[in-house]
Amino acid sequence: MRRGGAAGEAAGACGRRARSGGRAWRWRRRRPVREVLFFPSPPSCIEALLAEAAGPGAAARPCPCPLPRGDCSLSRLLRRLLSARRSLELCLFAFCSPQLGRAVQLLHRRGVRVRVVTDAQYMTLRGSQIGLLRHAGIQVRHDQESGYMHHKFAIVDRRMLITGSLNWTTQAIQNNRENVLVVEDAEYVKPFLDEFERIWEEYNPINYRFF
Amino acid sequence: MRRGGAAGEAAGACGRRARSGGRAWRWRRRRPVREVLFFPSPPSCIEALLAEAAGPGAAARPCPCPLPRGDCSLSRLLRRLLSARRSLELCLFAFCSPQLGRAVQLLHRRGVRVRVVTDAQYMTLRGSQIGLLRHAGIQVRHDQESGYMHHKFAIVDRRMLITGSLNWTTQAIQNNRENVLVVEDAEYVKPFLDEFERIWEEYNPINYRFF
């Protein structure tokens, strides 16, 4: 599957219940999500996905645009992001995709605690979503270093890591060869959570130096 | 561990043997490697590492340079690469690090089958290792697309995936915030192997179009 391919899916979205001895419900531990997404992903309509995530009543009218709305790497990435219920940590070199920007704003409106760390130089590029996120009330911090803050990862509800080569830009999503891993194994998630908290504190504005 | 930090190690480098019933040696299946490396990694001397990998006799004289030679993210990444015995697939947007270039050439000289896929625009940058690798006889293929070949992954002996945000440049290694995952779970490795083979065939020079 060359364009918008997805591979390596190893778990369903929900835990499964099994009857145990006819007496009690027992929760079976579901297998951790292990998914690999490859890009480029073709241009696609995400209105139905966003409306579904916004809750009942929002999906009143189908979008009239001619873009396909089937399964693709972008839709899979969005579904993973939109599964957030409590928290979303974003550590992103470049964030210019309006589609991903709308998804993050939707989560913020839904009450998910969103925190964003980004690169100081790239956040000022034309098309950057960072200003819009700040305007919406989302917390954003950035580096003050000569090197790039080049990470491209997200952590959903402190249990699911989304990471890879993909910058969150339309150019990367639609034109580049890219990969994204979706990972729930704690051995990968925990170090990234620690890295996020470390960077978050380091980039606290009270530490800014004005040269 | 902010600079050159490594976390999430979950396995030793070698399988372990256990005596079973006093009669036979039995190989216990070792746990898959699961390691996360964070960058920047401080400048360090890798001569001892390369000499050790080159085989007996090569480590005759210690390097006189003043750089530290202890454990760091770069040395860990190098150890993983240098563990290759049969094959190494590289799918790299930018490859400008002389240290990583020397490691790859060493593997080639040791008889490891090395194949490199890279980005057509970035391979011509000053400092690119691609020309040196080709000169050494290593097979290199590149894209012919308008989008970037933006992957940054390696596959060692078809069983270990090394992937993340890190471009293989000294700038990225020593100055940027970056991550690298080292992964042996087949659910992640297999899709990347398939992606490599797909791209390798697609970028076969017999398919080049001369505009």
Boltz contact constraints between the chains, C-beta under 6 A:
constraints:
  - contact:
      token1: [A, 7]
      token2: [B, 191]
      max_distance: 6.0
  - contact:
      token1: [A, 8]
      token2: [B, 187]
      max_distance: 6.0
  - contact:
      token1: [A, 8]
      token2: [B, 191]
      max_distance: 6.0
  - contact:
      token1: [A, 10]
      token2: [B, 187]
      max_distance: 6.0
  - contact:
      token1: [A, 34]
      token2: [B, 187]
      max_distance: 6.0
  - contact:
      token1: [A, 36]
      token2: [B, 191]
      max_distance: 6.0
  - contact:
      token1: [A, 38]
      token2: [B, 195]
      max_distance: 6.0
  - contact:
      token1: [A, 147]
      token2: [B, 175]
      max_distance: 6.0
  - contact:
      token1: [A, 147]
      token2: [B, 176]
      max_distance: 6.0
  - contact:
      token1: [A, 148]
      token2: [B, 176]
      max_distance: 6.0
  - contact:
      token1: [A, 149]
      token2: [B, 177]
      max_distance: 6.0
  - contact:
      token1: [A, 150]
      token2: [B, 165]
      max_distance: 6.0
  - contact:
      token1: [A, 150]
      token2: [B, 176]
      max_distance: 6.0
  - contact:
      token1: [A, 150]
      token2: [B, 177]
      max_distance: 6.0
  - contact:
      token1: [A, 150]
      token2: [B, 178]
      max_distance: 6.0
  - contact:
      token1: [A, 151]
      token2: [B, 165]
      max_distance: 6.0
  - contact:
      token1: [A, 151]
      token2: [B, 177]
      max_distance: 6.0
  - contact:
      token1: [A, 151]
      token2: [B, 179]
      max_distance: 6.0
  - contact:
      token1: [A, 152]
      token2: [B, 165]
      max_distance: 6.0
  - contact:
      token1: [A, 165]
      token2: [B, 150]
      max_distance: 6.0
  - contact:
      token1: [A, 165]
      token2: [B, 151]
      max_distance: 6.0
  - contact:
      token1: [A, 165]
      token2: [B, 152]
      max_distance: 6.0
  - contact:
      token1: [A, 175]
      token2: [B, 147]
      max_distance: 6.0
  - contact:
      token1: [A, 176]
      token2: [B, 147]
      max_distance: 6.0
  - contact:
      token1: [A, 176]
      token2: [B, 148]
      max_distance: 6.0
  - contact:
      token1: [A, 176]
      token2: [B, 150]
      max_distance: 6.0
  - contact:
      token1: [A, 177]
      token2: [B, 149]
      max_distance: 6.0
  - contact:
      token1: [A, 177]
      token2: [B, 150]
      max_distance: 6.0
  - contact:
      token1: [A, 177]
      token2: [B, 151]
      max_distance: 6.0
  - contact:
      token1: [A, 178]
      token2: [B, 150]
      max_distance: 6.0
  - contact:
      token1: [A, 179]
      token2: [B, 151]
      max_distance: 6.0
  - contact:
      token1: [A, 187]
      token2: [B, 8]
      max_distance: 6.0
  - contact:
      token1: [A, 187]
      token2: [B, 10]
      max_distance: 6.0
  - contact:
      token1: [A, 187]
      token2: [B, 34]
      max_distance: 6.0
  - contact:
      token1: [A, 191]
      token2: [B, 7]
      max_distance: 6.0
  - contact:
      token1: [A, 191]
      token2: [B, 8]
      max_distance: 6.0
  - contact:
      token1: [A, 191]
      token2: [B, 36]
      max_distance: 6.0
  - contact:
      token1: [A, 195]
      token2: [B, 38]
      max_distance: 6.0
